[in-house]
Amino acid sequence: MNLEQFRAILWLRWRLSRNQFIRGGSLNAAIAVVVGIFLALGACGTAVGGFAGGWAAGGKASPEVDLLILDGVVFLFLIVFGAGLMVEIQRSESIDLPRLLHLPTSLKQVFVLNYAISHLSPGMVFFLPGLFGLCAGFVLGGGMMMVLLAPALFGLVFAITAWGYCLRGWLAALMSNQRRRRSVVVWITLAFVILGQLPNLVIQTSISRVAKPSTPGSNKARATPASMLTPALRAGHWLVPLGWPGYAALTLKEGEALPALAVAAGGWLLAGLGLLRSYRMTLRFYQGDDKSRVQAVTPVPAAGPPPITGRPPLIERRVPWVPEEAGALAVATLRSLLRAPELRMAFIMPVVMLVVFGSSWGRFHSIPARHAGPDGKPAAATPALSVLSANKGGWGVLFATGAAGLAVLSFGQTMGNAFGLDRNGFRALVLLPTRRDYVLLAKNLAIFPFAATVCLALLLLLLCFGVISVSGFVLGLLQAPTLYLAACLAANYSSILAPYRMAPGSLQAKKPKPIIILAVFANLLLMPLLSPLVLIPPALHIWFNWAGWLPWFPVAPVAAAVILALTVLLYRAVLPSQGRLLQRREQMILLAVTEEVD
């Protein structure tokens, strides 16, 4: 590809982006400018913060502390990159490669351009300036030898993004096949997230082994970060690529430059191999040679009559206490959601929180033992330690409330765009002679089993581990529908006023307008504002325990039941007005969820 061809492709991409920006209207343009200003200010802030931290660490900190700082930076980058990868598991090319395959041009430059544009996310815009500032601060504080830290750090970042782009393309190839293969993607992503938590588990285990309980009268000093750097941990940083930047900072601080050059070369070599592998996979996918796209044709035996069972199929079941039209639509929507891999991706967040919570719970249990008094008995715990200890009679109710809130928040994005997964199927809802408030009720009822399953699993785990009592378990069961109904009221307005078409295999819109991004953030920010509604029962419980009033009376479950009844009445009062709003805007919603974006 010569320079003129490359300039023509860049001009075409700029023209398409400009046309999409103009079609958005003046409101979208204003929102885009405001968001761009905030992103620029945030990037400048992270750059200044990274520079200050690198300057302080490079000049005064020990080599072991520099290693831990770089490990923390790499871990934060993995969180940012992994979060973006989970949301954007789809093949979304900025420049459409199939339309260029028939042209006498080299596609390598277009592939590299697509790779670069695919990582222009808000998280990367915030994080990368901080990395530049951190490297500059290390150079200013630690001397010119610390210049070699930048190739090692950015080589690893390049390798992670390159192999992440390769992984995303492979997962996208699977998602273009049968529904069963698309379901496998969810489990692969879940395994990827759990593997990402393994360093945290190892660190928590190492800390708990190093920080042993002190004996009475002992003057033994606590373990320092330097004492945790064992020869095995140092060798692990040399062998595992994620530890290369920290190892480079350690050796550079000790006056050795060769290890830093070696890990930098290794990082850039891994990045090159990742891009090469991704380029070949991309070409095979678009040229039709990808084996994952080939489906074996097997003879299907003639379908006989369905077996007669005592239980009717899901689609024929009735929902009690709900109008028949709304119940039938809710069951049909639930059947559709059960077959959608996008909803299964929403289960990833609670599982990750369980892994993080489980890895930290053992350490939190050992905190009071490390703060033993002079007589050998555990000293009086601070308020923070009292919360972490989570005794059943007092602070444990907060964990029940947190489980209910996490279950609802996990499906907040799906609830806030209730018609996004319908896509072209929304035409059937428009043609139905059903009251529009019944349509909203059916959508809310269809997503509730998913949130209820997550909440029930969390509460059972908390009950089995002794974090909450039976009263706390009942409290969580009452607060989950309260939070869900309150969140549905806000999510219905978001679904009606700012609908968007979800990209296949993803929970986000493909090239969304700025107003859509603002609506998604507003919906996620409004849900935590509902916390005072469910914090009243735990507050009453703690207050009654502190004052010693009616120790036999289950004040928290009773208060939660009263608030649930009031929330149901509020939901029934507001839903008809939302149905009328849906009827007025259903044509606009139809255009939004069925329109293909170039």
C-alpha positions as CSV (number, residue, x, y, z in Angstrom):
1,M,0.0,0.0,0.0
2,N,1.5,3.3,-1.1
3,L,1.1,6.7,0.7
4,E,-1.8,7.9,-1.5
5,Q,-3.9,4.7,-0.8
6,F,-3.3,5.0,2.9
7,R,-4.3,8.7,2.9
8,A,-7.5,7.8,1.0
9,I,-8.4,5.2,3.6
10,L,-7.8,7.6,6.4
11,W,-9.9,10.3,4.7
12,L,-12.7,7.8,4.2
13,R,-12.6,6.9,7.9
14,W,-12.6,10.5,8.9
15,R,-15.5,11.3,6.5
16,L,-17.6,8.4,7.9
17,S,-17.0,9.6,11.5
18,R,-17.8,13.2,10.6
19,N,-21.1,12.1,8.9
20,Q,-22.1,10.1,12.0
21,F,-21.3,13.0,14.2
22,I,-23.4,15.4,12.1
23,R,-26.4,13.1,12.1
24,G,-26.3,13.0,15.9
25,G,-27.6,16.6,16.1
26,S,-26.5,19.6,18.1
27,L,-27.3,18.0,21.5
28,N,-25.0,15.1,20.8
29,A,-22.3,17.5,19.6
30,A,-22.5,19.5,22.8
31,I,-22.3,16.4,24.9
32,A,-19.4,15.1,22.9
33,V,-17.5,18.4,23.5
34,V,-18.2,18.3,27.2
35,V,-17.1,14.6,27.5
36,G,-14.0,15.4,25.5
37,I,-13.1,18.2,27.9
38,F,-13.5,16.0,30.9
39,L,-11.4,13.2,29.3
40,A,-8.7,15.7,28.5
41,L,-8.7,17.1,32.1
42,G,-8.7,13.5,33.5
43,A,-5.8,12.5,31.3
44,C,-3.8,15.6,32.4
45,G,-4.6,14.8,36.0
46,T,-3.4,11.2,35.7
47,A,-0.2,12.3,33.9
48,V,0.6,14.8,36.7
49,G,-0.3,12.2,39.4
50,G,1.9,9.6,37.7
51,F,4.8,12.0,37.4
52,A,4.6,13.0,41.1
53,G,4.4,9.4,42.2
54,G,7.3,8.3,39.9
55,W,9.4,11.2,41.1
56,A,8.9,10.3,44.8
57,A,9.3,6.6,44.3
58,G,12.4,7.0,42.0
59,G,14.2,9.2,44.4
60,K,13.4,8.0,47.9
61,A,11.8,4.5,47.8
62,S,13.8,1.3,48.0
63,P,14.1,-1.0,45.0
64,E,11.6,-3.4,46.6
65,V,9.0,-0.6,46.9
66,D,9.6,0.3,43.3
67,L,8.9,-3.3,42.3
68,L,5.6,-3.3,44.3
69,I,4.6,0.0,42.7
70,L,5.1,-1.3,39.2
71,D,3.3,-4.5,40.0
72,G,0.3,-2.4,41.3
73,V,0.4,-0.3,38.1
74,V,0.4,-3.4,35.9
75,F,-2.5,-4.9,38.0
76,L,-4.6,-1.7,37.5
77,F,-3.9,-1.7,33.8
78,L,-5.1,-5.3,33.6
79,I,-8.3,-4.3,35.4
80,V,-8.9,-1.4,33.0
81,F,-8.1,-3.5,29.9
82,G,-10.0,-6.5,31.1
83,A,-13.1,-4.5,31.8
84,G,-13.0,-3.0,28.3
85,L,-12.4,-6.5,26.9
86,M,-15.4,-8.0,28.7
87,V,-17.7,-5.3,27.5
88,E,-16.4,-5.2,23.9
89,I,-16.1,-8.9,23.0
90,Q,-17.0,-8.5,19.4
91,R,-15.3,-7.9,16.1
92,S,-15.8,-4.2,15.5
93,E,-13.4,-2.9,12.8
94,S,-13.1,0.8,12.3
95,I,-12.3,0.2,8.6
96,D,-14.2,-2.7,7.1
97,L,-11.6,-5.2,5.8
98,P,-14.0,-7.3,3.6
99,R,-14.6,-4.3,1.4
100,L,-10.8,-3.9,0.8
101,L,-10.0,-7.6,0.2
102,H,-10.7,-7.3,-3.5
103,L,-8.5,-4.2,-3.9
104,P,-4.8,-4.5,-4.9
105,T,-3.6,-3.1,-1.6
106,S,-1.8,-4.5,1.4
107,L,-4.1,-4.8,4.5
108,K,-1.3,-4.7,7.1
109,Q,-1.5,-1.0,7.6
110,V,-5.3,-1.0,7.8
111,F,-5.1,-3.9,10.3
112,V,-2.6,-1.9,12.5
113,L,-4.8,1.2,12.2
114,N,-7.9,-0.9,13.3
115,Y,-5.8,-2.3,16.2
116,A,-4.9,1.2,17.4
117,I,-8.4,2.6,17.1
118,S,-10.0,-0.3,18.9
119,H,-8.1,0.6,22.1
120,L,-9.2,4.3,22.1
121,S,-11.5,3.8,25.1
122,P,-12.0,6.2,28.0
123,G,-10.1,3.9,30.3
124,M,-7.0,3.8,28.1
125,V,-7.2,7.6,27.6
126,F,-7.1,8.0,31.4
127,F,-4.4,5.4,32.0
128,L,-1.8,5.9,29.3
129,P,-0.9,9.5,30.2
130,G,-0.4,8.3,33.7
131,L,2.1,5.7,32.5
132,F,4.1,8.3,30.6
133,G,4.1,10.6,33.6
134,L,5.2,7.7,35.8
135,C,8.2,6.9,33.6
136,A,9.2,10.6,33.4
137,G,9.0,10.9,37.2
138,F,11.2,7.8,37.6
139,V,13.8,9.3,35.3
140,L,13.8,12.7,37.1
141,G,13.9,11.1,40.6
142,G,16.1,8.0,39.9
143,G,18.6,9.2,37.3
144,M,19.0,8.6,33.5
145,M,19.4,4.9,33.9
146,M,15.6,4.7,34.7
147,V,15.0,5.7,31.0
148,L,15.2,1.9,30.3
149,L,12.0,1.5,32.4
150,A,9.8,3.0,29.7
151,P,10.6,0.3,27.0
152,A,10.0,-2.5,29.6
153,L,6.7,-1.0,30.8
154,F,5.3,0.0,27.4
155,G,6.5,-3.3,25.8
156,L,4.3,-5.2,28.3
157,V,1.4,-2.8,27.6
158,F,1.9,-3.4,23.9
159,A,2.0,-7.2,24.4
160,I,-1.2,-7.2,26.5
161,T,-3.1,-5.1,24.0
162,A,-1.9,-7.2,21.1
163,W,-2.8,-10.5,22.6
164,G,-6.0,-9.1,23.9
165,Y,-6.9,-8.0,20.4
166,C,-6.1,-11.5,19.2
167,L,-8.2,-13.0,21.9
168,R,-11.1,-10.7,21.0
169,G,-10.9,-11.7,17.4
170,W,-10.9,-15.4,18.3
171,L,-13.9,-15.0,20.6
172,A,-15.7,-13.0,17.9
173,A,-15.2,-15.9,15.5
174,L,-16.8,-18.3,18.0
175,M,-19.7,-15.9,18.6
176,S,-20.5,-15.8,14.9
177,N,-21.4,-19.5,15.0
178,Q,-24.0,-21.6,16.8
179,R,-25.6,-20.5,20.0
180,R,-23.9,-23.2,22.0
181,R,-20.5,-21.9,20.9
182,R,-21.5,-18.4,21.8
183,S,-22.4,-19.7,25.3
184,V,-18.9,-21.1,25.5
185,V,-17.5,-17.6,25.1
186,V,-19.2,-16.6,28.4
187,W,-17.4,-19.3,30.3
188,I,-14.1,-18.6,28.6
189,T,-14.4,-14.9,29.6
190,L,-15.3,-16.0,33.1
191,A,-12.2,-18.2,33.3
192,F,-10.1,-15.3,32.0
193,V,-11.4,-13.0,34.8
194,I,-10.8,-15.6,37.5
195,L,-7.3,-16.2,36.2
196,G,-6.8,-12.5,36.4
197,Q,-7.5,-12.7,40.1
198,L,-4.8,-15.4,40.7
199,P,-2.1,-12.8,41.5
200,N,-4.4,-11.2,44.1
201,L,-4.9,-14.6,45.7
202,V,-1.2,-15.3,45.7
203,I,-0.4,-11.9,47.2
204,Q,-3.1,-12.4,49.9
205,T,-1.7,-15.8,50.8
206,S,1.9,-14.5,50.9
207,I,0.9,-11.6,53.2
208,S,-1.0,-13.9,55.6
209,R,2.0,-16.2,55.8
210,V,4.5,-13.4,56.4
211,A,2.4,-11.4,58.9
212,K,2.1,-14.0,61.7
213,P,0.3,-13.2,65.0
214,S,2.6,-11.6,67.5
215,T,3.1,-13.2,70.9
216,P,2.6,-11.4,74.2
217,G,5.5,-9.2,75.1
218,S,7.2,-9.7,71.8
219,N,9.0,-6.8,70.3
220,K,9.3,-8.4,66.9
221,A,8.8,-5.9,64.1
222,R,6.2,-6.3,61.5
223,A,7.0,-7.6,58.1
224,T,8.1,-5.0,55.7
225,P,7.8,-5.0,51.9
226,A,11.5,-5.8,51.7
227,S,11.1,-9.0,53.7
228,M,8.4,-10.2,51.4
229,L,10.7,-10.2,48.4
230,T,11.9,-13.8,48.7
231,P,14.2,-15.4,46.1
232,A,11.2,-17.3,44.7
233,L,9.2,-14.1,44.3
234,R,12.2,-12.4,42.6
235,A,12.5,-15.4,40.2
236,G,8.8,-15.3,39.6
237,H,9.1,-11.7,38.4
238,W,11.7,-12.7,36.0
239,L,9.8,-15.7,34.6
240,V,6.2,-14.2,34.4
241,P,5.8,-11.4,31.8
242,L,3.4,-9.4,34.1
243,G,6.3,-8.9,36.6
244,W,8.8,-7.7,34.0
245,P,8.3,-3.9,34.6
246,G,8.7,-4.4,38.3
247,Y,11.8,-6.5,37.9
248,A,13.2,-3.9,35.5
249,A,12.6,-1.1,38.1
250,L,14.2,-3.3,40.8
251,T,17.4,-4.1,38.8
252,L,17.7,-0.5,37.5
253,K,17.6,0.8,41.0
254,E,20.3,-1.7,41.9
255,G,22.5,-0.4,39.1
256,E,22.0,-3.2,36.5
257,A,20.8,-2.3,33.1
258,L,21.0,-5.7,31.2
259,P,17.9,-7.3,32.9
260,A,15.8,-4.3,32.0
261,L,17.0,-4.5,28.4
262,A,16.2,-8.2,28.3
263,V,12.6,-7.8,29.6
264,A,12.0,-4.9,27.3
265,A,13.1,-6.9,24.3
266,G,10.9,-9.8,25.5
267,G,7.9,-7.6,25.8
268,W,8.2,-6.1,22.4
269,L,8.8,-9.6,20.9
270,L,5.6,-10.9,22.5
271,A,3.7,-7.9,21.2
272,G,5.0,-8.6,17.7
273,L,4.0,-12.2,17.9
274,G,0.5,-11.3,19.2
275,L,-0.1,-8.8,16.3
276,L,1.2,-11.3,13.7
277,R,-1.1,-14.0,15.1
278,S,-4.1,-11.7,15.2
279,Y,-3.5,-10.5,11.6
280,R,-3.4,-14.1,10.3
281,M,-6.6,-15.0,12.3
282,T,-8.3,-11.8,10.9
283,L,-7.5,-12.7,7.3
284,R,-8.7,-16.3,7.7
285,F,-11.9,-15.0,9.3
286,Y,-12.8,-12.6,6.5
287,Q,-11.6,-14.8,3.7
288,G,-13.8,-17.7,5.0
289,D,-10.9,-20.0,5.8
290,D,-11.5,-19.9,9.6
291,K,-12.1,-23.4,10.9
292,S,-14.3,-22.1,13.6
293,R,-16.8,-20.8,11.1
294,V,-17.1,-24.3,9.4
295,Q,-20.1,-26.1,10.7
296,A,-20.3,-29.8,10.2
297,V,-23.5,-30.9,8.4
298,T,-24.9,-34.0,10.1
299,P,-28.2,-35.7,9.2
300,V,-30.9,-34.7,11.6
301,P,-33.3,-37.5,12.4
302,A,-37.0,-36.9,12.0
303,A,-38.5,-35.2,15.0
304,G,-41.0,-37.3,16.7
305,P,-43.8,-36.2,18.9
306,P,-42.6,-34.4,22.1
307,P,-42.5,-36.6,25.2
308,I,-45.5,-36.2,27.5
309,T,-44.4,-34.9,30.8
310,G,-46.3,-33.7,33.8
311,R,-44.9,-30.2,33.7
312,P,-45.8,-27.9,30.8
313,P,-43.0,-26.2,28.8
314,L,-41.7,-22.8,30.0
315,I,-43.5,-20.9,27.2
316,E,-46.9,-22.3,28.3
317,R,-46.6,-21.4,32.0
318,R,-48.6,-18.7,33.7
319,V,-47.3,-16.0,36.0
320,P,-49.5,-15.7,39.2
321,W,-50.9,-12.3,40.3
322,V,-50.0,-10.7,36.9
323,P,-52.4,-9.9,34.0
324,E,-52.5,-12.8,31.5
325,E,-51.1,-10.7,28.6
326,A,-48.2,-9.3,30.6
327,G,-47.5,-12.8,32.0
328,A,-47.4,-14.4,28.6
329,L,-45.1,-11.7,27.2
330,A,-42.9,-12.0,30.3
331,V,-42.5,-15.8,29.8
332,A,-41.7,-15.3,26.1
333,T,-39.1,-12.7,26.9
334,L,-37.6,-14.8,29.6
335,R,-37.3,-17.7,27.1
336,S,-35.5,-15.4,24.7
337,L,-33.2,-14.0,27.4
338,L,-32.2,-17.5,28.5
339,R,-30.9,-18.2,25.0
340,A,-29.0,-14.9,24.8
341,P,-25.3,-15.0,25.7
342,E,-25.3,-11.3,26.5
343,L,-27.3,-11.9,29.6
344,R,-24.9,-14.6,30.7
345,M,-22.1,-12.1,30.5
346,A,-23.8,-10.1,33.2
347,F,-23.2,-13.0,35.6
348,I,-19.4,-12.3,35.4
349,M,-19.5,-9.3,37.7
350,P,-21.0,-11.1,40.7
351,V,-18.6,-14.0,40.3
352,V,-15.6,-11.6,40.2
353,M,-16.9,-9.9,43.3
354,L,-17.2,-13.3,45.0
355,V,-13.6,-14.2,44.1
356,V,-12.3,-10.9,45.4
357,F,-14.4,-11.2,48.5
358,G,-13.3,-14.7,49.1
359,S,-9.6,-13.9,48.7
360,S,-9.8,-11.0,51.2
361,W,-12.1,-12.6,53.8
362,G,-9.3,-14.8,55.3
363,R,-7.0,-11.8,55.6
364,F,-9.7,-9.7,57.3
365,H,-10.4,-12.5,59.8
366,S,-6.7,-12.4,60.8
367,I,-6.6,-8.6,61.4
368,P,-7.8,-8.6,65.0
369,A,-5.3,-11.4,65.9
370,R,-2.4,-9.2,64.6
371,H,-3.6,-6.4,66.8
372,A,-3.3,-8.3,70.1
373,G,-3.0,-6.5,73.4
374,P,-0.2,-6.8,75.9
375,D,-2.1,-9.6,77.8
376,G,-2.3,-11.7,74.6
377,K,-6.0,-11.2,74.1
378,P,-7.3,-9.4,71.0
379,A,-7.5,-5.7,71.5
380,A,-10.6,-3.7,71.0
381,A,-11.4,-3.5,67.3
382,T,-11.7,-0.2,65.5
383,P,-15.0,0.6,63.8
384,A,-13.5,-0.5,60.4
385,L,-12.5,-3.9,61.9
386,S,-15.9,-4.2,63.5
387,V,-17.5,-3.9,60.1
388,L,-15.1,-6.4,58.6
389,S,-15.6,-8.9,61.3
390,A,-19.4,-8.8,60.4
391,N,-20.9,-10.4,63.5
392,K,-24.2,-11.9,62.9
393,G,-26.1,-9.8,65.4
394,G,-25.0,-6.4,64.3
395,W,-23.1,-5.4,61.2
396,G,-23.8,-8.6,59.2
397,V,-27.1,-7.1,57.9
398,L,-25.0,-4.7,55.8
399,F,-23.7,-7.6,53.9
400,A,-27.2,-8.8,53.2
401,T,-28.0,-5.4,51.8
402,G,-24.8,-5.3,49.8
403,A,-25.7,-8.7,48.2
404,A,-29.1,-7.4,47.1
405,G,-27.6,-4.2,45.7
406,L,-24.9,-6.1,43.8
407,A,-27.4,-8.5,42.3
408,V,-29.5,-5.6,41.0
409,L,-26.5,-3.5,39.8
410,S,-25.1,-6.4,37.8
411,F,-28.0,-6.2,35.4
412,G,-28.3,-2.4,35.5
413,Q,-27.1,-1.9,31.9
414,T,-29.6,-4.4,30.5
415,M,-32.5,-3.0,32.6
416,G,-31.6,0.5,31.4
417,N,-32.0,-0.6,27.7
418,A,-34.9,-3.1,27.9
419,F,-35.6,-3.1,24.2
420,G,-31.9,-3.2,23.0
421,L,-31.7,-7.0,22.8
422,D,-35.0,-7.1,20.8
423,R,-33.4,-5.5,17.8
424,N,-35.6,-6.3,14.8
425,G,-38.0,-8.3,17.0
426,F,-39.2,-5.0,18.5
427,R,-41.5,-4.7,15.5
428,A,-43.6,-7.6,17.0
429,L,-44.0,-5.6,20.2
430,V,-45.2,-2.5,18.3
431,L,-47.8,-4.6,16.4
432,L,-49.1,-6.3,19.6
433,P,-52.5,-4.9,20.7
434,T,-51.3,-5.0,24.3
435,R,-51.3,-2.2,26.8
436,R,-47.9,-0.6,26.8
437,D,-47.6,-0.6,30.6
438,Y,-48.1,-4.4,30.4
439,V,-45.1,-4.5,27.9
440,L,-42.9,-2.7,30.5
441,L,-44.2,-4.9,33.2
442,A,-43.3,-8.0,31.2
443,K,-39.8,-6.7,30.5
444,N,-39.2,-6.0,34.2
445,L,-40.5,-9.5,35.2
446,A,-38.3,-11.2,32.6
447,I,-35.1,-9.9,34.0
448,F,-36.0,-10.4,37.6
449,P,-35.2,-14.1,37.8
450,F,-31.6,-13.4,36.8
451,A,-31.1,-10.8,39.5
452,A,-33.0,-13.1,42.0
453,T,-30.7,-16.0,41.2
454,V,-27.6,-13.9,41.8
455,C,-29.0,-12.5,45.1
456,L,-30.0,-15.9,46.4
457,A,-26.6,-17.4,45.6
458,L,-24.8,-14.6,47.4
459,L,-27.1,-14.8,50.4
460,L,-26.7,-18.5,50.7
461,L,-22.9,-18.2,50.6
462,L,-23.0,-15.5,53.3
463,L,-25.2,-17.7,55.4
464,C,-23.0,-20.7,55.0
465,F,-19.9,-18.9,56.0
466,G,-21.6,-17.4,59.0
467,V,-21.4,-13.8,57.8
468,I,-25.2,-13.2,58.3
469,S,-27.8,-14.8,60.4
470,V,-31.2,-16.2,59.3
471,S,-32.7,-12.8,60.0
472,G,-30.2,-11.2,57.7
473,F,-31.0,-13.8,55.0
474,V,-34.7,-12.9,55.2
475,L,-33.7,-9.3,55.1
476,G,-31.8,-9.8,51.9
477,L,-34.7,-11.6,50.3
478,L,-37.0,-8.7,51.1
479,Q,-34.6,-6.0,50.0
480,A,-33.8,-7.5,46.6
481,P,-37.3,-7.0,45.1
482,T,-37.4,-3.5,46.7
483,L,-34.2,-2.4,45.0
484,Y,-35.3,-4.1,41.8
485,L,-38.6,-2.4,41.6
486,A,-37.1,1.0,42.4
487,A,-34.4,0.5,39.8
488,C,-37.0,-0.6,37.2
489,L,-38.8,2.8,37.5
490,A,-35.5,4.6,36.6
491,A,-34.5,2.0,34.0
492,N,-37.9,2.2,32.2
493,Y,-37.4,5.9,31.6
494,S,-33.9,5.3,30.3
495,S,-35.2,2.5,28.0
496,I,-37.9,4.8,26.6
497,L,-35.9,8.1,26.3
498,A,-32.5,6.8,25.3
499,P,-32.8,3.4,23.6
500,Y,-30.0,1.9,21.5
501,R,-29.3,-1.2,19.5
502,M,-27.0,-3.6,21.3
503,A,-24.2,-5.1,19.2
504,P,-24.5,-8.9,18.8
505,G,-22.6,-10.7,21.5
506,S,-22.0,-7.5,23.5
507,L,-23.7,-5.4,26.2
508,Q,-22.9,-2.1,24.6
509,A,-23.9,-0.2,21.5
510,K,-21.9,-0.2,18.3
511,K,-20.5,3.3,17.8
512,P,-23.0,4.9,20.2
513,K,-23.9,8.6,20.1
514,P,-22.7,10.8,23.0
515,I,-26.2,11.1,24.4
516,I,-26.4,7.3,24.6
517,I,-23.2,7.2,26.6
518,L,-24.5,9.9,28.9
519,A,-27.7,8.0,29.4
520,V,-25.9,4.8,30.3
521,F,-23.7,6.6,32.9
522,A,-26.7,8.4,34.3
523,N,-28.6,5.2,34.7
524,L,-25.7,3.5,36.5
525,L,-25.2,6.6,38.7
526,L,-28.9,6.8,39.6
527,M,-29.0,3.3,41.0
528,P,-26.7,3.9,44.0
529,L,-28.9,6.9,44.9
530,L,-31.5,4.3,45.8
531,S,-29.3,3.1,48.7
532,P,-31.1,5.2,51.4
533,L,-34.2,3.2,50.6
534,V,-32.6,-0.1,51.7
535,L,-30.3,1.3,54.3
536,I,-33.2,2.1,56.7
537,P,-33.7,-1.5,57.9
538,P,-30.0,-2.1,58.6
539,A,-29.8,1.3,60.4
540,L,-32.8,0.4,62.6
541,H,-31.3,-3.0,63.3
542,I,-27.9,-1.5,64.4
543,W,-29.7,1.2,66.4
544,F,-31.9,-1.3,68.3
545,N,-28.9,-3.5,69.0
546,W,-26.8,-0.6,70.3
547,A,-29.7,0.7,72.5
548,G,-30.7,-2.8,73.7
549,W,-34.3,-2.4,72.6
550,L,-36.5,-5.4,71.9
551,P,-33.6,-7.9,71.2
552,W,-36.3,-10.5,70.3
553,F,-38.0,-8.4,67.7
554,P,-36.8,-8.7,64.0
555,V,-36.9,-5.0,63.3
556,A,-34.9,-5.2,60.1
557,P,-37.1,-7.7,58.2
558,V,-40.3,-6.0,59.4
559,A,-39.0,-2.6,58.2
560,A,-37.9,-4.1,54.9
561,A,-41.4,-5.7,54.4
562,V,-43.0,-2.3,55.0
563,I,-40.7,-0.6,52.5
564,L,-41.3,-3.3,50.0
565,A,-45.1,-2.8,50.2
566,L,-44.6,0.9,49.7
567,T,-42.3,0.4,46.7
568,V,-44.9,-2.0,45.1
569,L,-47.6,0.7,45.5
570,L,-45.2,3.3,44.0
571,Y,-44.4,1.0,41.1
572,R,-48.1,0.4,40.3
573,A,-48.8,4.1,40.4
574,V,-46.0,5.2,38.1
575,L,-46.1,2.3,35.6
576,P,-49.3,3.5,33.6
577,S,-47.7,6.9,32.9
578,Q,-44.6,5.1,31.7
579,G,-46.7,3.0,29.4
580,R,-48.3,6.1,27.9
581,L,-44.8,7.6,27.3
582,L,-43.8,4.3,25.6
583,Q,-46.8,4.5,23.3
584,R,-45.8,8.0,22.2
585,R,-42.2,7.1,21.6
586,E,-42.4,3.6,20.3
587,Q,-41.7,4.6,16.7
588,M,-38.5,6.4,17.7
589,I,-37.5,3.3,19.8
590,L,-38.2,1.1,16.7
591,L,-35.9,3.2,14.6
592,A,-33.2,3.2,17.3
593,V,-33.1,-0.5,18.0
594,T,-33.4,-1.7,14.4
595,E,-31.1,0.8,12.7
596,E,-27.8,-0.6,11.5
597,V,-24.8,1.7,12.2
598,D,-22.0,1.9,9.7
